[in-house]
């Protein structure tokens, strides 16, 4: 099939893009296009206007800011994969991004495109959930920040207005020597994951867990932070038996069921992948 007819716009600044969003009805933003173009071709979406952000150079950057890493919305996944700053400060992201599609798609796909598409199986979405990322969006009234916990509004629907666009993502870095682990199960490498688990662990001077974050992706309508497991981990000595016991809570997730897998299978995957991600994170975790 071919895309429906639409008017094409290519602004060069954020303010121009926001102005277009404010005056055009039924407009879609084009970032990397790895989700939008197939949806256009299959006519799942029928916009009257497409606003191409690829000439808005101010939206592509990776930089350290006051202990955090700030990433521009149009930053390519491939740039994140090979960024020395990301490797040093956000190793969970670097590990997860290697599971995102294939090299060709990572060459074009952007971090904001992934977040705004908000597929529950998307790796970058799970990483941002685990790191409690803060999303900066720009609109007619200026910029505002959205904590990631408030970003998913519904299934594949972010809490941004039709006249707003994501300009940056701010991610707080964990302490040096923290542990990290990302595990997923897909039928083939590069396919959407049936389930995934992202884990971060930090230890105190005695080797006990001082801080924990665990996210399950691909199982529910949006990535789930497993807060009960995180609280139960704090103060414990890491062990496979501990992780196995706590990961069983993932079987209680209200999981999706579709043509790819029933809910019970996704719950099983969630428990197994959570244990593996926590174990991998603990193996990389050094004492404070």
C-alpha positions in Angstrom: 0.0 0.0 0.0 1.0 3.6 -0.4 0.7 6.4 2.2 -2.3 8.7 2.0 -1.8 12.2 0.6 -0.5 14.8 3.0 1.2 18.2 3.1 4.9 18.1 4.0 6.6 20.6 6.3 10.3 20.8 7.3 11.0 23.4 10.0 14.5 24.2 11.1 13.9 25.4 14.7 11.8 24.2 17.6 9.8 27.4 17.7 8.9 26.9 14.0 7.8 23.3 14.7 5.7 24.3 17.6 4.1 27.0 15.5 3.2 24.5 12.9 1.7 22.1 15.4 -0.4 25.0 16.8 -2.0 26.0 13.5 -2.2 22.7 11.5 -5.0 20.2 12.2 -4.4 16.5 12.1 -0.6 16.8 12.0 2.0 14.1 12.7 5.7 14.6 13.6 8.3 12.7 11.7 11.5 11.9 13.7 13.3 8.7 12.7 10.3 7.4 10.9 10.9 3.8 11.9 7.3 3.5 13.3 5.5 6.3 11.4 6.5 5.3 7.9 5.1 1.7 8.1 2.0 3.0 9.8 1.5 5.5 7.0 2.1 2.9 4.3 -0.5 0.5 5.9 -2.8 3.5 6.5 -3.0 3.0 10.2 -2.6 6.7 10.5 -4.1 9.3 8.1 -2.5 12.7 8.8 -3.3 15.8 6.7 0.2 17.2 7.5 3.6 15.6 8.3 6.1 17.8 10.1 9.7 16.6 9.5 12.0 17.4 12.5 15.2 16.2 10.8 16.4 19.7 10.0 16.0 20.9 13.6 19.7 20.5 14.6 19.2 21.9 18.1 17.3 18.7 19.0 20.3 16.3 18.5 22.8 16.2 21.4 24.1 14.1 24.3 25.7 16.0 27.2 26.4 15.9 30.9 24.5 18.5 33.0 24.9 18.7 36.8 25.4 15.0 37.3 22.7 14.0 34.9 22.8 13.1 31.2 20.6 15.2 28.9 19.7 13.8 25.5 18.1 15.7 22.7 14.8 14.3 21.3 16.2 13.8 17.8 19.4 12.0 18.9 19.8 8.8 16.9 19.8 5.4 18.6 23.1 4.7 16.9 24.6 7.8 18.5 23.5 6.6 21.9 25.0 3.2 21.2 28.4 4.6 20.5 28.4 7.5 22.9 31.3 7.4 25.4 29.3 9.4 27.8 26.3 7.0 27.7 28.7 4.0 28.1 30.3 5.6 31.2 27.2 7.1 32.9 24.3 5.1 31.5 25.6 1.5 30.9 22.0 0.1 31.2 21.0 2.2 28.1 24.0 1.0 26.1 23.3 -2.6 26.9 19.6 -2.3 26.1 20.0 -0.4 22.9 21.8 -3.3 21.2 18.5 -5.1 21.3 16.7 -2.3 19.5 15.8 -3.5 16.0 18.9 -3.7 13.7 21.8 -1.5 12.7 19.8 0.0 9.8 16.8 1.0 12.1 19.1 2.3 14.8 20.8 4.6 12.2 17.5 6.5 11.8 15.5 5.8 14.9 15.5 8.5 17.6 15.0 8.4 21.4 12.0 10.8 21.3 10.4 8.8 18.5 10.6 5.6 20.6 9.3 7.4 23.7 6.4 9.0 21.9 5.4 5.8 20.1 5.4 4.3 23.6 5.3 0.6 22.6 5.3 -1.3 25.9 8.0 -3.6 24.5 10.4 -0.8 23.5 13.8 -1.1 25.1 14.5 2.7 25.5 11.1 3.2 27.1 12.0 0.5 29.7 15.4 2.1 30.4 13.9 5.6 30.9 11.3 4.1 33.3 14.1 2.4 35.3 16.1 5.6 35.5 13.1 7.8 36.4 13.8 10.0 33.4 12.3 13.4 33.1 10.8 14.3 29.7 11.0 18.0 28.5 8.3 19.0 26.0 7.9 22.3 24.2 4.5 23.9 23.3 2.9 27.2 22.8 3.3 28.1 26.5 7.0 27.2 26.6 8.7 24.2 28.0 7.5 21.9 30.8 8.9 18.7 32.4 7.1 15.4 32.8 8.4 12.8 35.2 8.5 9.4 33.4 6.0 8.0 35.9 3.4 10.4 34.5 4.4 10.1 30.9 2.4 7.1 29.8 -1.3 8.1 29.6 -2.7 5.0 28.0 -1.6 2.2 25.7 0.9 3.7 23.3 -0.3 7.2 24.3 2.0 9.7 25.9 0.7 12.5 28.1 1.8 15.3 25.7 -0.6 17.7 24.0 -1.2 17.7 20.2 0.7 21.0 20.0 3.7 19.8 22.0 6.9 17.9 21.0 9.6 16.2 23.0 12.8 18.3 23.0 15.0 16.5 25.6 15.2 13.7 28.1 17.0 14.2 31.4 18.3 11.0 33.0 19.8 10.9 36.5 22.9 8.8 36.7 23.4 6.2 39.4 26.6 6.1 41.5 29.8 4.8 40.1 30.2 1.0 40.5 26.4 0.4 40.4 25.2 -2.8 38.8 23.0 -3.0 35.8 21.3 -5.8 33.8 18.9 -5.9 30.8 17.3 -9.1 29.7 14.6 -9.7 27.0 13.0 -12.5 25.1 12.0 -12.1 21.4 11.4 -14.7 18.8 14.3 -13.4 16.7 16.9 -10.8 17.5 15.5 -7.4 16.6 11.9 -8.4 16.9 9.7 -6.8 19.5 10.2 -8.4 22.9 7.5 -10.5 24.4 8.9 -9.5 27.7 11.9 -7.7 29.1 13.5 -6.8 32.4 15.8 -3.9 33.3 17.5 -3.7 36.7 19.8 -1.3 38.6 21.4 -2.1 41.9 23.7 -0.1 44.2 25.5 -1.5 47.3 26.5 0.0 50.6 30.0 -0.4 52.1 29.0 -3.8 53.5 27.9 -5.2 50.1 24.1 -5.0 51.0 21.7 -3.6 48.5 21.3 0.1 49.2 19.1 1.0 46.2 17.2 -0.9 43.6 15.2 -0.3 40.4 13.4 -3.0 38.4 11.2 -2.5 35.3 9.2 -5.1 33.4 8.5 -4.3 29.7 6.4 -5.9 27.1 4.0 -7.5 29.5 1.5 -4.8 30.4 0.2 -1.8 28.5 3.3 0.2 29.6 6.6 -0.6 31.3 6.0 -1.5 35.0 8.3 -0.4 37.9 8.2 -3.3 40.4 8.1 -1.1 43.5 7.4 -3.9 45.9 10.4 -5.9 44.8 12.6 -2.8 44.9 11.6 -2.1 48.5 12.1 -5.7 49.5 15.6 -5.8 48.0 16.9 -2.8 50.0 19.1 -3.9 52.9 19.4 -7.5 51.7 22.6 -9.4 50.7 22.3 -10.2 47.0 21.8 -13.9 46.1 20.2 -15.9 43.4 17.8 -17.4 45.9 16.6 -13.9 47.0 16.2 -12.8 43.4 14.3 -15.9 42.5 11.9 -15.6 45.4 11.1 -11.9 44.8 10.9 -12.3 41.0 7.9 -14.6 41.5 5.9 -11.5 42.3 6.0 -10.7 38.5 3.5 -13.6 38.0 0.9 -11.3 39.5 1.2 -8.7 36.8 -2.0 -8.1 34.8 -0.4 -9.2 31.6 -1.5 -8.7 28.0 -2.7 -11.6 25.9 -2.4 -11.5 22.1 -1.6 -13.6 19.0 2.0 -13.7 20.0 1.7 -15.0 23.6 -1.0 -15.6 26.2 -0.9 -13.6 29.5 0.4 -16.6 31.5 3.4 -17.0 29.2 4.3 -13.3 29.6 4.0 -13.6 33.4 6.4 -16.6 33.3 8.8 -14.7 31.1 8.6 -11.7 33.4 9.6 -13.8 36.5 12.5 -15.5 34.7 13.8 -12.3 33.1 13.5 -10.3 36.3 15.6 -12.9 38.2 18.2 -12.9 35.4 18.4 -9.1 35.2 18.8 -8.8 39.0 21.5 -11.5 39.0 23.4 -9.8 36.2 23.2 -6.4 38.0 24.4 -7.9 41.3 27.4 -9.5 39.5 28.4 -6.0 38.2 27.7 -4.2 41.5 30.7 -2.9 43.5 30.7 -1.7 47.1 30.3 2.0 47.8 
